[in-house]
Amino acid sequence: MLIPSHLKIHLASRAVDMRKSSQTLAVLVKNILQQNPLCGHLFVFYNKRKDIVKILYWQTNGFCLWQKKLEEGNFILPSSFSSPSLEMSSYHLQTFIQGLNCWDIGKAKELSYQYVS
């Protein structure tokens, strides 16, 4: 999954019933996460067993819903949440959706060059 680095990604702090549709998840984004579901950000939800993840986002003219189920293992969540959602980087999301512990790795080193030879 290729995600632009400037895109905001919000991981929900509580498990969600994975039978929920894009419309119901959008209501959760608005009421629980206190975010605008139409803003284009990614909203990440997981189930109680932590083996399924759904990512909701708005694209131009409709909601997109992406899902991954781990056949073995679980998605690793942070040890604690201090708010309804946790903002994460695209770098961390890439690791998270592989079922790896993204919370122990630092940020990717960002390089900035003035010219290319």
HUGI-V857512 format. One record per run of one state. SS is the DSSP state (2 for helix, 1 for strand, 0 for the rest). FROM is the first residue (numbers start at 1). LEN is the number of residues. If there is no record, write none. Layout:
((SS;FROM;LEN) (SS;FROM;LEN))
//
This chain:
((0;1;8) (1;9;4) (0;13;9) (2;22;10) (0;32;10) (1;42;5) (0;47;5) (1;52;8) (0;60;2) (1;62;8) (0;70;15) (1;85;4) (0;89;1) (2;90;7) (0;97;5) (2;102;3) (0;105;13))
//
